[in-house]
Amino acid sequence: MIYITLACQLGLSTELVVKKMKSSAQGQGIEADIHASSLEEFIANPGKTDVLLIGPQVKYMFKKAKAACEPLGIPVGVIDTRDYGLQRGDRVLAQAVSIRSQASRGGAER
């Protein structure tokens, strides 16, 4: 099971991508718990997550998100603008899985 959080300004626009990601995960047989949140809400209460992906519209907050998540061992990435805009759930899911895998091997976050 992989726990993925997508965060944006209010947590609303990422909800569309979450739906596509869930569909893609189901189609690929990947057990995933994927949800959306506002970035500020997530930073205040991260809950259970294996990877945080932030929307491209809040990529300016990447350093803040990384600083909050790093002590918790949660890798952080920024969703590709094109994948986000076109709601490519399969590609965003692949990004989350890749970031988690890199982090578990000691790789750098994106």
C-alpha positions in Angstrom: 0.0 0.0 0.0 1.3 3.4 -0.9 -0.2 6.5 0.8 0.0 9.6 -1.5 -1.1 13.1 -0.7 -1.6 15.8 -3.4 -1.6 19.3 -2.2 -2.4 22.7 -3.7 -3.7 26.0 -2.4 -7.0 24.8 -1.2 -7.0 21.1 -2.0 -9.8 21.5 -4.6 -8.1 21.5 -8.0 -6.0 18.4 -7.1 -9.1 16.4 -6.4 -9.6 16.0 -10.1 -6.2 14.5 -10.5 -6.7 12.3 -7.5 -9.7 10.7 -9.2 -7.7 9.9 -12.3 -4.8 8.5 -10.1 -7.2 6.2 -8.2 -8.6 4.9 -11.5 -5.1 4.3 -12.9 -3.9 2.6 -9.7 -6.9 0.3 -9.8 -6.3 -0.5 -13.4 -2.7 -1.3 -12.7 -3.4 -3.4 -9.5 -1.6 -0.9 -7.3 -2.9 -0.6 -3.8 -3.0 3.1 -3.1 -4.6 5.5 -0.7 -4.6 8.9 -2.5 -6.1 12.1 -1.3 -6.0 15.8 -1.8 -5.3 18.5 0.8 -4.4 22.2 1.0 -0.6 22.5 1.5 -1.0 24.5 4.6 -3.3 22.0 6.1 -1.0 19.1 5.3 2.0 20.9 6.8 0.0 21.5 10.0 -1.2 17.9 10.2 0.6 15.5 7.7 -1.2 12.3 8.9 -0.2 9.1 7.2 1.5 9.6 3.8 4.5 8.1 2.0 4.9 10.9 -0.5 3.7 14.4 -1.0 3.2 15.8 -4.4 2.4 19.5 -4.7 0.5 21.2 -7.5 2.5 23.3 -9.9 0.6 26.4 -8.9 2.2 26.2 -5.4 5.7 25.0 -6.5 7.0 28.3 -4.9 6.2 26.6 -1.6 8.4 23.5 -2.3 11.1 24.5 0.1 8.6 25.0 2.9 7.0 21.7 2.2 10.3 19.9 2.0 11.5 21.5 5.3 8.3 20.3 7.0 8.4 16.8 5.5 12.1 16.0 5.6 12.2 15.4 9.4 9.3 13.0 9.0 10.9 11.1 6.2 8.3 12.1 3.6 9.7 12.8 0.2 8.2 15.8 -1.7 7.8 16.4 -5.4 6.2 18.9 -7.7 3.6 17.6 -10.2 4.6 18.3 -13.8 2.5 21.3 -15.1 1.4 19.4 -18.2 0.5 16.2 -16.4 -1.5 18.3 -13.9 -3.3 20.4 -16.4 -4.2 17.4 -18.6 -5.1 15.3 -15.5 -2.8 12.5 -16.5 -3.4 10.4 -13.4 -1.3 7.6 -14.7 1.8 9.8 -15.0 1.3 11.5 -11.7 0.9 8.1 -10.0 4.1 6.9 -11.7 5.8 10.0 -10.4 4.7 9.4 -6.8 5.8 5.7 -7.0 9.2 6.8 -8.4 9.8 9.4 -5.8 8.9 7.0 -3.0 11.2 4.4 -4.5 14.1 6.8 -4.8 13.6 8.0 -1.2 13.6 4.4 0.1 16.9 3.9 -1.7 18.3 7.2 -0.4 17.8 9.1 -3.6 17.1 12.8 -3.9 13.6 14.3 -4.0 12.4 16.2 -7.0 
